[in-house]
Amino acid sequence: MSQAEPEQLYKAREPIFPKRISGKFRNLKWIIMILTLGVYYVTPWIRWDRGPALPDQAVLLDLANRRFYFFWIEIWPHEFYFVAGLLVMAGLGLFLFTSALGRVWCGYTCPQTVWTDLFILVERWIEGDRNARLRLHRQKKWDFRKFRLRITKWVTWLLIAVATGGAWVFYFADAPTLLYNLVTLQAHPVAYMTIAVLTGTTFFFGGFAREQICIYACPWPRIQAAMIDEDTITVAYREWRGEPRGKLKKGLMDENQGDCIDCRACVNVCPVGIDIRDGQQLECITCALCIDACDEVMDKIGKPRGLIDYMALTDEQLERAGAQPRKLWKHIFRPRVIMYTTLWALVGVGLVVALFIRSDIDMTVAPVRQPTFVTLSDGTIRNVYEVRLRNKHGEERPFTMSVGGDETLSLIIEGEPDGDTTIDVPPDTAKPVRVYVEAPRGSVAADSERVPFRLWVEDDESGARAYKDTVFNGRDN
């Protein structure tokens, strides 16, 4: 007896070759692709004058100097809460759009979708539309034509992937300077490694993995189930109108069949290879290309559009019963969407307020604990503090320091002449200084264990002030 072949646990992947389609949703996707790719590739080259001492790149993540520049906004390390707030807004925005319109992010603006669309466009230009690409894929023999088409496609994909990785590193250094260093092989090895990794992932994800990333690697299809409900507007098939489906016979339809002629146009254009007529599915990214394909067929056979359309599942049930669907605004303005919108707006308003009320000067104060105080020869008690003065201006500014809260306390800046409490801070710099605060013998501060006081700093040019509360440690007699 011959040994039985082992059962295959996993089905081999069948490549998907979406058919070219035109329509309003396909045109919308083209527009979004051009805008998103344009913003991604062009942004590092936009200039913004901040003064002679600061970088002139509009958007720059300066990791070496621990700064984030966004046009006129500069984020310092201690202001990372702005970045955290933007991430919270991004998450809430994703929840908001998903609860209102389903996986609209996945279908139109997700980087995986955008670059996959671009790679498919290149593939279609080089190898032809769906049927031509299917024939080429099923052709077992690698003749000169197949070899030429594949190499041309892969090289074009690779160039796009290199541009993608190259554009990313330009966000972390001055773009013209980095480009020159990259071309002349003078750039840091990390830049080449980053470009290589992003090139490889873009080439593989957009060219070969495609829908596999959306289905298996991305966690969002699993999370979205908690974000949507029956009132969410999503792509759906009007089964009550399309069934029972049947083929056209001699250009005519059976009077007992539905509007669906089982042409599979919706399946042939789907980038993830599903049949929307089977209902809501995890794989569906709601790109709406099936709507364009179905509407085109409905026009040809003289049937009304909308057999496949953006709709809520509750509307499908109402239409099936012969009732009118609910108004669009009733689906959009429901408690879940209002809650996400409110939270998103509150975080956004909070960030804007925090951005406008922040001072152009700042400081941090760290008392030196070893020892907590020093007794001078005349009995004066001295405390030492490590202070960092931040000048967020684009030019050098004189800062004057003072003590508040106890009139007996005096202040001395290390390295400065006695009585001089003004120090020049370079532009866009956090300058460390050592500060001595002294209390004369017999004063309350000198004879108390802990006395709170306030350390002030003032910009002599603008008059802006900042302070930090700390304590003075004295003898506890």
Secondary structure, DSSP 8 states (H G I E B T S, - for coil): --------SS------------SHHHHHHHHHHHHHHHHHHHGGG-B----TTS--BSEEEETTTTEEEETTEEE-GGGTHHHHHHHHHHHHHHHHHHHHHSSHHHHHT-HHHHHHHHHHHHHHHHH-SHHHHHHHHH--S--HHHHHHHHHHHHHHHHHHHHHHHHHHGGGS-HHHHHHHHHTT-S-HHHHHHHHHHHHHHHHIIIIITHHIIIII-SHHHHGGGT--TTS-EEEE-HHHH-S----BTTB--TTS-S-----HHHHT-TT---GGG---TT-----HHHHHHHHHHHHHT--S-SEEEE-HHHHHHHHTT-----HHHHHSSHHHHHHHHHHHHHHHHHHHHHHH--SEEEEEEE--SSS-EE-TTS-EEEEEEEEEEE-SSS-EEEEEEEES-TT-EEEETTS-TT--EEEE-TTEEEEEEEEEEE-TTSHHHHSSEEEEEEEEEETTT--EEEEEEEEE----
